[in-house]
Amino acid sequence: MVISYFNKVNERLELATSVRYMKGVGPRMEEKLHRLGIRRIEDLVFSTPRVWEDRRLTARLPGATGGKAAFYIEIEKAREAMNAQRTFCFFRAWGRTTNPYLPEIALSWIRRRSHFDVFGKLRLEITPGAKLLVYGKLEIPHRTQALRSAVNRENLQPSVTLDVLEYELLSREGVMPASSAHWLRLVPVYPATEGLGQKKLRQLRWDALRVWRDADSKWKWPKTWSELLPAGLLEVAQAYEFIHFPKDESQFKKARLTLAFWDIFILSLAMEIRKRRLLAMAKTQRYKPEKTRPALQSLLKNFGLELTQDQHSTIDQIFNDMNKPTPMNRLVQGEVGSGKTLVAVAAICHAAANAHQAAFIAPTEVLVFQHAMNFERLLRPLGIKTAHLTSETQPKERQAILEALAAGGLDLILGTHALLDPDIQFRSLALTIIDEQHRFGVSQRWTLRTKGSRPDTLILSATPIPRTLALALYGDLDISSMRDLPGGRQIPKAEVVGNKEDAWKTADTFLKEGRQIYVVAAAIEESDALYSLEEETKELSKRFPRATIKTLHGRMPSKTKEAIFEEFQQGKIQILAATTVIEVGLDIPRAGLIVVLGAERFGLATLHQLRGRVGRDQRGGLCLLVPGKNDQAQTGSWPGPTEASLFAEQQSEGSEAIGRLRKFCECKNGFEVGELDLQTRGPGDLLGQEQHGMVHFRHFDWNLDQALINKAKTLAGYLVAEDAGLREFPELKKNIERSFGLDFMKSDLS
């Protein structure tokens, strides 16, 4: 007998063996498995299910119509039929079950009519006396009556039907399978592809787990770690077995907890190793602190600026980092309008005062242009020379900037991804500043750092991140948080309004006070479903004929965007209709109102950034959130009963979205917004990192498992302090490399 974990030539399989050598896998099936990201046997183990079906036989009351259940049934009779239009064929069977609540049920199979014999196999197997295990969807026409008497005595047919999804024919004696991947347990459901069904996917996992059990090297928690581990953990190898095929809820919960901790522990360990490696690097540039303080004091005096306590402490932390012999790696996250730009200016002053250069990279041209204007205004009086570079910079101007950079004639260069081009060279790059870092892949951030000799890195984020998330995702960074707003300013108030007309009435008041307004929409061209800039600009022109109204979006040429922005900053434009291109970086003191159309389509972190565009003077600001075209009724009056019944599902979804907006309005600061966004939409939406390599945990749940983060981080710190190279724990090193790549110094851990 050939055991399933031996291949076709009777050689023992290993976890690293290609799936093509597994029993029942041919070239076509191998190709389908590759489509699912499964190439080796270990991939079958690590690609765990997200959903499980309860196929246990229990003496319980089945769920309502649409609920799924498993039964043992002995067939009494069967027949075939066809619908009146002769387009569908039906195969129905009746029999007795072991469930006391439904002692008799009908089984149903439906197939589209075909030239082939669609019921050939059923006709052979589903015969009187046949014993089956079946799983399917219950159809109970009159549930209460059906449960009192599962058999309709007049028609001598059960009134409860099971639309069969899967069945297994047992022996005539009805002997149950002793151990099965498909029955009498919680059965996994996997991501599938065309031509590769659940039954085959389960069987492949079942066979792969046999190889897994016999693997020579598997991780086991050292006994000396017992006090550092959360209570109730299984061994990781056992947890993988139970997560695929748990016998009951208890096994499943223990397996999920173990693998959730494993997820966050491996990430924390990788972060800790990377942080220690960065700290072990020596930088060549040196700083003399006494050169910087006079320049910073002169800057504050020239512009009448007064630092908040958070700005003071953050600047001190940055200067301390820059004065060290190892590179700085610091994240500054701050409330909207908390003065992160001034903190960055202080760091640039420190570099320039010591004859070093700085590079500032931002994700959009609009943001680069805004920063360039601010930095030029603040730094020119100090003799610090700046320039900015984007993909649309003219060749002649670009060449002049490159030559000045290489010769040391520029102290600061600002730019978009254009700064990453290979031909950009520095004389003495000592400081890299990355704005809105989650919009850059790690390889891009690393490329910028390699343009200097281990430069200091300062990362700015206008998205306040909850502490637990920051600990998990930015474990390799030192973190500074800024909550105070300069000049005693407050976060602008946000309100949900029922319709645009209410918003325009408020806008009229702001215009009469001489204040400027943003109007934000998700779409550019006219749309039936979405508010668009084209549509709203026309309406605004009719509604406010005396106001100067312009449109701003990312598709415009760079020069056009710069011109519009400059006009708005100078007060020549009263209403700016824009996409979320204005989300970060804009500082227009006269802007007092922002109207966000179709607000439910934006993440809460984005909405918080948008409301931070207004209220930057002592008069404060207001953010009005207007629901989408299909959701406005739900902020005020509801449709009548008939209409409501037709659109109940849409109303439910819309009501949830409106509720989320109202919760947003109750948040007092960005950190509260971050917590709410993390709970409702997860870290991907909060950080906007879906396209930049954000870690997608398979088992760690941000809402259930936050308590595990501190444990994982503590354990990782303890382990790396004892064995930074993981020489005693090769399995851990292998898992890090599997998760983040062989060179995980550059891989996007966060």
N, C-alpha and C positions, 0 to 999 in steps of 0.2 A: 504494500500500500504506500503510495507516494503522499506524504504529508503536504498540506497546502503551502507551507512556507519553504518547500524545496522547489527549485525551478524546473524547467522542462528537460534539463540535462541532469537532473537529480543532484545539483550542487546547492549547497546551503546559501540562502539569501541573506544579505546584510541590509541594514537600514539605508545605506548609500546606494544600493543596487537600483538600476533603472526599473520602472514599473513594467517594462515590456517583458521582463522575465517572470512575472507573476502568472499564476495559473489563470487561464481564461482571458489573458490580455494579448490581443493581436495588434498589428500595425495600425488598424483603423481606431481601435479603442485607445491605443497609446496616444494617437493624435488628439482624440477627444479629451483625454486626461490632461494633455499639455495645455489645451484651451482653458482648463480650470486651474492652471498653475501647478499641476502635479506631475513631476518628472521622476522622482525617486520614491522609494517605499516610505521613507521618513516623512515625505510631504503628505502622505495619506494620514499619518498620525497627527501631524501638526496642524493640518487644516480641519479644525474641529467644527462640529455643528453649532447652529444658533437656535434651532428649533427641535423639539422632540415630540413624538406622538405617543400617547398613552395606549399601548396595546395589551395591557394586562386584563385578564378576565376577572372582574370583580362583581360581587353581588350588590351592585349599587344602582341607583336610579340614573338612567342615562340622561344626558343633557337635552336641551330643547332642540327643535328643528334646526338643522345645520350643524349640530354637534357631531363629533366623530367618536366612534366606539369600536371595540373589538369583541367578537363573539365566537364561541364554539357552537357549531350548528350541525345537526344531522338532517339531511335533505329528505323531504317526504315526496315532493313532486316538482316538476319543472316544465316550462313550456316557452315557445318563442312566439313573437308577434311583430307587427309592423304598424306604423302610424298610417292615418288615412291618406296622407300625401305620398306614402311609400318612399319617404326619404330617410327614415330612421328605422333600425331594427331593435327589438327589445328581447332580452332573455331574462325571464323571471323564474325564481325558485322559491319554495316555501319549506320551512323546516322548524325543528324545535331547538331551543338554546338551553344553556345552563343558567341563564340569568332569571331569577325569580320574578323580576318586574316585567320582563318581556320574554315569556316562555316560548312564544312563537313570533317569528318575523318573516318578512318577505325580502328576498335578495333581488337586486335589479342591476342589469348591465345594459347600457345603451351604446349603440354603434351607428355611425353613418352608413347608409346602404352602399354596398360595393359589389363589384363583380366577383370578389373573393368570398370564400366562406368565412365570414367574420366570427361565427360562433362555433367553429369546428372543434376547438379544444374544449370549450365549455360543454358542448353537447356530449363529449366523451367522458368528462370528469364530473359534471354536476348532474348526477343521476340519483334516483331514490336509493336511500341507504348510504350515500356518500357522506363522509364526515370531514368537516372543513374548519379551518380557522379563517375568519373573515374580518376585514377592517374597512370601514366606510363611513359615509355621511348619513345620519338618520333623517328620515322624513316622517314626521308625525302629524297627520292632518288635524286631528282633534286630540291634543296631547292628554288632557285630563281623562277623557273617555278611553283613550287608548291604553293608558296606564292602569285603569281599573280593569279593563278586559282587553288583553293584547290581541284577541282574536275577534274578528267581525263574524259572528255566528251565522248571520244570514247568508253571506257569500262564502262562508267556510274558508276565508282568507285572512291572514293577519292584516291589521290596519296600519302597522308600522313597517316602513320600508327602509332598507339599508342600501344606498347607492354604493356598490362595492368598488373600492379603490384598489384593494389587493386581497388575494386569498391564497391559502395553501391547502392542498389536498392531503389528508392524513390517511393512514392505513385503515383498513376495514375495521380494525379493533379500536381505532380512534386514539392511538397512543400519541401523546403530546411530545414535541421535540424537547430533549433534555436541556439543550442550550442552543439558542438561535439568535441570529442577528436581527431577525425580522418579527419575532413574536414573543408574547408573554413578558414584556419588559417595556421600559421607556425607550422608544425606537428613534434614532437620530434622523434628521432630515438635512441633506447637504445641498449646497449650490450645485445645480445640474447643468447639463448642456444637451443640445439636440442629439438624440440617439443614445443617450447614456442615462438610464433611469435610476431611481432611488435604490431599487433592490440590488442592482449591480454595485452601486457606490457603497452601500452598506456592507456587502460581502467583501469587497476589496479592503475596507477598513478592518473588518473582522479578521481577515487573513494577515493584514499588515500588523495588527496588534500581536499576533503570534510571533512574528519576527521581533517586534518591540520587546516582548517579554523575555526573549532569549538573547537579547543584545548583551554584549560583554560589558560595555561601559555605559552606565546610567547614573545620573546624578542622585545622590542621597544626602539629605540634610545632616551635617556633622552633629554629633551629640553635644559638642561644646557650644553650639549655637542655640541650644534649646531655650535659654532665657531671652534671646533676642528675637525669636520667631513668634508670630501670632499663634494663639492657641488653636488647636483643631486641624492643623495642616496634615495632609497625607504626604507620602513620598510623591515626587513629581511624576515618576513613571506610572505609579498607580493612578494618579489623578487623571492622566491622559486616557487610561483605559476606562475609567468611570465616566469621564465626560462624554465619551463616545457612546458607551452602552451602560448607563446606570440602571441598577435593578429597581431603585426607588428614589424618592425625593431626597432622603438623607444622604445617599451616596452622591447624588448630583450636587447638592449644596456643598459638601466637603470638597468635591473635585473642583467646583467652580471657584471656591475661596482659595484653594491652593494655587490654581493656575492664575487667578487674579493677582495674588501676591508674587508669583513667579514673573508675570509680565512687568510689574512695576519694579521688582528687585533687579531684573536684568537691565532695565533702562537706567535705574539709579547707579548700578555698578558701572555701566559704560560711561555715564556722566562723571562719576567720581574718578575713573581712570583718566578720562580726557582732561579733567581739571588738573590732576596731579602732573600730567605730562606737560601741560601748558605752563604750570608753575615751575617746572624744572628747566624751562628754556630761559637762557640769559639774553637780555636785549643789549644792544650796543649804545643806544642813546642815553644820555644822562641829563638831569635837570637840576637847576639851581633855583629853589623856591623863592629866594629873595628878589629874583628878576621879575617875577610875575605879579606879585601883590600890588606894586605901584600902578602897573598897567590896568589891573582890574579895578582898583579904586578910582583911577582916572575915568574909566568907562562909566562906572556908576554915577560919578559926579557930573560928567558931561551930559548925561541923559536924565538926570534926576531919578535914577532907579534905586529902589530899596529892596534888598533881598529878603525873601521869606525865610523862616527858620529852616524849612525843608531844603530850600536852595542853598543856604549856608552849609548845612550838614552834608548835602550831596556833593557840593564843590570840594569840601574838605576831603571826603572819601576819594574823589577822583584824583585830587592832587597827591594824596598819600599813595594811591595806586601807581600814578605816573612816576613818582619819585623812587619807587622800588626797582630793584635790578631785574625783576621778571615782568613780562608783559601784563598790562591791565586787561581784564576781560569782564567788563561790568555792564549790566543792564540797568538803565534808568527808566522806570515806568512811572508815569505821572497822570494826575487828573488833568482833564481838558483845561488848558489855560493856566497850568500851574507854573509855567516858566521854564520848560525843559530847554528851549532855545537859548536862554541866557546861561544855563548850565553848560551847554555845548560851547558857547562863546568863551566861557571861562577856560575850558579845556584847550580850545584853540589858542587863546592868549598864552597859556602856559607853554605850549609847544613853540609858538612863534617867538616868544621872549627868549627861548633857549636855542634859537636858530634852527628849528626843525619845521617840517611841513606837515600839513594835515589834509586829509581827504574826507569829504562829506558826501555820502551817496544816499539818494532818495528815490522812491519808486516811480514818481511821475514828473513830467516836465513842469507842470503847474507848481508842484511843491518845490522843485529845484529853483524855479524862478522866484517864488515867494521867499525862500531862504536866502537866495543870492541878494535880493534887495535888502533884507533885514541885516545880513552879515556885512554887506558893503556899508550900510548906514552906521552900524555899531563899530566896525573895526577900522574903517578908513582913518578916523581921527587918531588912532593908535599907530598908524603907519603899517598896518598889516594889509598886504596886497592879496586880493581875492579875484577869482574868475569862475565862470560856470561853463559846463560843457554838456551838451546833449547830442542825440543822434542827428539833430537838425542844424547843428552849428556849421556855418559855412567853412569850406576847406581852408581858405586863407586864414580865417580867424582861428580855426582849430590848430593849424600848424604853429601859429604864433604862441598859442597857449601851451602846446607841447614843448616848444623850445624853452619857454620861460620856466616851466615846471622842471625840466631836466637841468637847467642852469641854476635853479634855486631862486629865480626871480619872482616866484609866486609863493606865498605862505599857505594859501588855502585854495583848494579846487573843489567845486561842488559839481555834482552831475548825477545822471541816471545810470543805467547799465553801461552807458558809453565809457564810464571810467574803467571798466573791466577790459577794454581793448588792449591787446598785447603791446601796441606801440606807445602806450602811455607810461612814461618813466619819470621817477622822482629823483631829486638829488639826495633828499634826506627825509623820507616819509617816516614819521614817528607816531602819528595818531590817525586812526581810521574811525570815522563816526558813521554809523549805519542807522538811518531813520526808518521807522516802521519795518523792522528787520524781518517780520514774518512774511513780507512780500518778496523776499529774496531767498533763493535756495542756498544751502550751506556751501556748495561749491563756488557760488558767486561771491559769498562773503569771504571764503578762503582765498579766492583769486585776488581780491583787493588787499588782503593782509600780506600776500607774498610779494607785493610791490615795494615793500620796505623790509628792513631787517628786524623781524619780530616786533612790529609796531604795537602800541597800546590800542585796544579796541573798546570803543564806547558805543553801546547800542541804546537807541531811544525808542520807546514805545508809548504811543498815545492811547493804548488800550490797557487800562488797569487790569491786571490779572490777579484773580484770587490767590491767596498765599499757597493753598494746597496745590493748585495747578502750577504755579511758579516753581515750587519745590520739585515737582515731578518733571517738568519739561525743561527747566533752566538750571538744573543741578550743577552744571559746569560753569555757571556765571555767579558773580557777586551781584546782589540786587539792591538798588536804592529805590525807595518809593517816595513820591512827592504828592501830598494831598492838599497842602495849603494853596490858596489862590492869592496872587499879589493884590495889594490895595484893598483888602477886605471884600473882594468881589464874591458873589455867590454863583452857584451853578444855575443857569437859566431854567425857569419853570417850563415844564412840558405838559400839554393838555391834548386829549383826544377830542376832536370836533366832529360833529355829525356830517358835515358836507363842506364843499368848497366855499359856498356863499358866506358861511360863518367866518371862514378864514379870511376871505377878501374884505369883509367889514372891518376885521381887526387890522388888516394890512392898510386900509384907508387911514385909520387912526395913526399908525406909525409913520406913514408918508407925510401926513399933516404936521407931525412933530419934526420933520426933516431927517428922519432916520432911513436907513437902507434895508432892503429885504432880499433874502434868498428864497427861491422856490425850487424845490428838488423833485425830480421825477425819475423813474427807473428807465423809461424808454426814450429814444430820440425821435423816431418817426411815429406818425399817428397810428394808434392801435385801438381796436374795439375793447380789448380786455384791460389795457394798462393806460395810465396817464402818460402822456408824452410831452417832450419839450416843444415840438412843433405845435401841437394842439393848444397847450397852455400858454405859449407865447402869443398866439392869436387872441385867445380869450383875455389875457392880461392887457393887451393893447387896447381892446374895446372897453375893458373895465376901468383902466387907468390911462386915459388918452394923453394926459399931461406928463406922465412919468416916462423917463428914458428906460427902455427895457432891452436887455441883450441876453443872448443865449451862450452858454459855455459847456462844452463837452469834450471828451478825449479824442474824438476823430478830427478835430479842427487842426489846421497847421499850427506849428509852435508859435510863430510870430503873431498869428491872430489871437491865440490864447493869451499871450503876454500882453498884447494891446488891450484886450477886454479887461483883463485883470487889473492892469494899471489904471484904466478909466474908472473901474469900480472903486479902487483904493483911493483915487482922487475925488470921489464923490460925484463923478459925472454920470454915473449910472445909478438909478434909484432901485430897480428890481433886476436881479440876476437870476435867470432861470437856468438851472444846471443839473447835471447828473451828480453822482457821488464823487466826481473829480475834485470837488471842494471839501471832501470829508476831513482832511487833515491839513494843518499848516497855515491856513489863511487867518490873518489877524487884522480885521477891519473894525476899528472901534465904533464907527457909526452904524454898523449893522446891528439892528435890534430885534428883527423877527426872521425866523426861518419856518417855512411851510413845507412839510414833507408829504407829498401826494403818494397814495398807495403805500402807506407806512408799514403795513404788515408784511410787506415783501422784503424788508430790510432786517438784518440782524440787530439785536439790541445794542451791541457794541458800536455798530455803524450809526445807529440813531443817536447814541450818546456823543459820538464824534461830531455829528451834524449839529446837534444843539449847542455844542461848544464853539461853533462859528460865530455865535451872537452873544451879546451881553458883555462885551469886553471894555465897557466904560462904566462909570458909576451909575448909569441909568438902568443897568440890567438888561435882560433879554427874555424872549419868549419863543418857545418851539411848539408849533401846532402840528399835530399828527392827523392827517386826513386819511381814513380807510380807503381801500380800493373801490372801484366802481360797483362791484358786486357786494360789498360789505357795509355800505354806508347805512342801510336801513337798520343795522343791528346796533348802532350807537344811539338810536332814538326809538322811533316807532317800528313795530314789527308788522309784517304782512298779515293779512287776514287768515282765518283758519284753513281755508281751502288752499290758498297759495302756500301757506306755511307747511302744510302736509306734503305738498309736492316737492318742496325744497328743504325738507328737514335736515338732510345730510349736509347740504351746502351751508345751512344756517349754523349747524353744529360746528363745522370747521371754522366758519367766519367768526362765530362767537368766541371760540378759543383764541383766535388771533387778536380780536379786540381786547379780550381779557389780558393777554400778554402785554399789549400796548399800555393798558391801564396800570398794570404792575410796574412797567417801566417808568411811568410818570410818578410813581410813588418813591422811586429810588432817589436817595439824596446825593449820591456820588457815583463815580465810575466803578468803584470797587464793588458796590452793591449791584450795579448793573452787570458786572462780570460774574458775580455769583448767580444771579438770575439767569443769565444767558448760558452759563455752564450747566445749570439744572435743567433748563428747558430744551437746549439745542446741542449741548456738548461742546468740547473744546475746539473742534474744527471750525464751527461757526464763530465762536468767540475770537479765535485768533486768525481766521481767514486763511488757514494753512492747508486746505484740502489739496491745493495744487503744488505745494512746496514740501512734500515729504513728511508731513505731520505723522507721528506715531499713531497707528490705528490698533489699539489693543484688542485682542480677540476675547479676553475674558474680564479684564479690569473694567469696572463700571464706575464712572465718575460720581454717580449719585449714591452708590452703595458702598464703595470701597475706599473712600478718602482716608479713613482711619489707618489704612495699610501703608500710606505714603511715608509717614514718619518712621515706621518700623523698617521699611525697605531702605530708606536713606541712611538710617543709623547702622543697619547691618552692612550696607555697602561701604560706608566710611570705615567701619571696624575692619572689614576684610581687606580693603585696599591699603590701609595703614600697616597691616601685617604682611601683605603679599601683593604689592602693586602689580607685579607681572603675572599673577594668578598661576605661578609655577606649580603650586600644590593642587590647583583646581582646574585642570585642563578642560573639563566638561563645561565649566562656566565660561571660559574663554571661547570655546567652540560655539556656545549658545549666543554670546555677544556677536561673534563674527557672522553667525547665521542670521541674526536679526538685523545687523547694521552694516554688514560688509566687512571684508578683510581689513580695510583701512578705515576703521571707524573713527579716526581722528577727523576725517573729512565727511563722514556720513552724516545725514541729517537726523541726528538723534531727536532733536526737538523741532 
